[in-house]
Amino acid sequence: MVKAADRAKNPARSSVWLEQRTPRSGGGPAGLDRERIVTSSIRMLDEEGLAGLSMRKLAAELGVTAMSLYWYVDTKDDILEFAIDTAYGEVDLAAVDAAGGWQERVRVLAWDYRRMLVRHPWMSPCAGQYLNIGPQAIAVGAKIQEAVRDTGLPMQRQPSAMSAIFQFVYGYGTIEAQFGRRATEAGMSQDDFYGESIKAFRDDPQFVEALEPMTDILDERASHGSVTEIWDRDFEYALEVLIAGIEAMVAREGGPAQAQKP
């Protein structure tokens, strides 16, 4: 068994994917396996967040003793890493392969990655805390690298292009997910929560002067009446700006003419 204290000694090399786990002798608890543990943990994480996941609560959810879980995992960190990789598996790589040119592959990857982050608000902090080296995470990373490689950018520019797009997606999806969770915790729809929040400070006299330069954009956003529409519209256009920027940089640096429009 790997102990949390042992991992703390060398966090840079600590991951369930790097450790050689000693096989347990005999058979595991009846009706329990790692897939079932991870599926239940994801459901719990989605509903209650990171703070709501514990070995005790997970065991109760599964109808087993807490010690039964340790037949399949050594720590809660193991469960979180397995959950992270399962979430990466929701990105539709077959759709990426069918998309064709690099621009369309980037679009499919970006939209799917964002949707996954929004479905699982716990994913963003976990992805930044743990090594993302499970098989599903590596498969997604490989498709991202392939798409950016095919832009025609020189090798030394490709990591920057990946960062521009997918750190943008990570940030956008994180904010969207946390906004949705905040609205849910308040017992409100996202539309109602957004409307009430904007109205609160627009009606407050102390903010009138500070908000004067932003009146036009606040009015424009309010005209849509749907937070979901705003999220999608702004994401789509921002992504197109990034793709167009890569095309422009390829042309500037004299790379292959692979910036064809979809």
N, C-alpha and C positions, 0 to 999 in steps of 0.2 A: 504494500500500500504506500502511495506517495502522500506525504503529509504536507499541509499548507506551509508549515514552517520551513520545510526543505525547499519548497519553491521560492520562498521569500529570499533565500540566500543568493539565488541567481535568477532573478525574474526575466532577464533578457533571453534566457535559454529554457524557460519554463512553458511547456505546452503539453496538453494531452496527446498531441500529434507527434511529439518528440520522445515521449517516455515509453520505455519497454515495461509493460504491465505484466506482473507475474500472474499466470493463469490460476484461477480458483479451482480447487479440487472438487470433484463431485458435480452435482447439478445445481443450478440456481433455483430461486424460489419459483414455484409454479405460477404460470401465467404472467411472468414478468420478464421483460427483456429491455435492452438499451433503447430500442426504438420507441417502445411504449413510455419509458421514462422521459425521453426527450420530447415526445409529442405532448405529454402532460405538462412538462415544464414550460414549453412554448405557450400553451394555452394559459397557464398561470401568469407567465410574464406579460402576455398581451393584456390580461385582465387587471393585474395588480402591480405591474412594473417590477423593477429589480428588487425593490425593498420587500415585495410580497413573496419572493421565492425563498423557501428554506427547505432543508432536507426533511424536517418534521412535517411541514405542511404538504410537501410533495408526496411523502409516504402515505399520509392520510388520504390524499386525493386518489392514490393508487390502491388503497386498501391493503397496504403492507406495513411492516415495521420499518423504521428508519434504517436499521441495520441491513435490511434486505437490499436497499439501494446500493450499499457498498460492495455488493457482489459484482456490480457492473461499472461503478464509478468510484474514484477514490475521494473526490472532493466536490463541492458545489461548482468550483471552477471548471471541472471536467464537464459538468452538465451544460454550463454556459458556453463552453467552446463547441460542444456538439450542437447546441441550439443555434449558435452563430452559423455554423456550416450548413445546417439544415435550411436556414433562412436564405443563404446564398443560393441554395438549390432551387429557389423559387424563380430565379432569373431564367427566362426561357432561351436557352442557348441554341435550340433548334431554330427558333425564330430569328436569332442573330445570324446564323449560317445562311438562312434563306433570304436575308435582307439584301444581299448584293454588295453594292459599293460601300466604301468605308463610312461615308456620311450616314447612310441608312443604318448600318450596323451600330454606329455610335448612338444614333437616335434610339434604337431598340434597347440597347444596353442601358442608356441613361434613364429612359422612362421606366424600364423594369426595376432598375436599382432604386430609383426614387419611390416607386410603389411599394417595394419591399420594406424600405425604411419607414414609410408611413404606416404600413400594416403592423409593424413591430417597433414601437417607440423605444424599446429597450435596446434595440440593435445598435444604434449610433454610439452610445457610450461604451458598449461592449466591444464593438469593432475597433474602437480607439484604444482599448485597454489590453486586448489579447492579440496574440499573433494570429493573423488570418491565413493559416496554412493548411486548413482542412482540404479535402479533395474538391469540394464544391467551390470553395473560395478560390482555389488555385485555377480551377476551370474558368471561372468568371474573369479572373485576372488575365488569363491567357487570351481570352477573346478580346478584352480591352487592348492588350498589347498588340494583337494582330491587327485590329482596326486602326490603331494609331500608326503602326508600322506602315500600313498601306496608304497613309496620307501622302507619303513622299518626303516627309520631313527628314532631315539628317538625324542619325542616331542620337546625337547629343541634345537635340531639341525634343525628342519624343517624350521623355519623362515630364518635361514642362507642359507639353500639350495634354498628356494624361492628367496631370494635376489640375490644369485649367478646367477641364471638363468634369472630372469625377470628384474632385474636391468641391467643386460648385454643387454637383448633385448631392453629395454627402451633406453639405451645409444646408441646402434647400430642403432636402428630405427631413433633416433633423428638426429644423424650425417648424416645418409643416406638421410633423408628427407630434412635437411637444405642444403646439397650439391646439391640435385636436384633442390631446390628452387633457389639457387644461380646460377646454370647453366641456369635455365629458365629466371631469371632476366637479365642474360647476353645475352639472345637470342641465346643460344647454346645448343647442345645436351650434355648430361653428358659425352659422350666419347670425344667429341671435347674439352669441358671445361677441363676435366682431362688431356688430352694430352697437351693442351696449357699451363696449369698450371705447369705440371711437366717439360715441355721443358723450360719454363721461368727461373726456378731456376737452372736446370741442365746446361743450356747454360751460366749462369752467373759465371764468373771467381771467384767471391768472395765465391761461395758455393762449389767449386770443392773439396777442402780439407775436408770440413765438411761432404760431401756426399760420400766420398770414402768408408766408412764402409757399406753404404747402397746401393752400386751400384748393387749388385747381386739381392736384393729384388726388386729394382726399375725396373731392366731389366726383372725380372720374371713377374711382374705385367704388364709391357708394352707389353709382348708377347701375352697377351690374346686379346687385342684389343677391349674389351668390359667391361665397368665399371659395367654393370649389372651382368655379369658373375663373376666378382671379388667380388661384394657384396654378391652374393648368395653362392659362393664357400667358402668364408671366414666365413660367418655366419653359414653355415652348419657344417663346421669342428669345429668351436668354440663351437657350441651347443653340438656336440658329445663329445668334451673334457669335458664339464661340466657334461653331463650325465654319462660319464665314471668315473668322479671324485666322483659323488654321489654313484655310484655302489661300488667304492673302499672304500668309507667311511662307507657304510653299512656293507661291509665285515669286515672292521677294527673294527667297534664297535659291531660286533656280532649280527647284526639285522637279521630279517627273510631273507631267501634266495629268495628275490623277484627281483633280478637283472638279470633276464633272458634276453637274447638277442632277439631283434625282428626278 
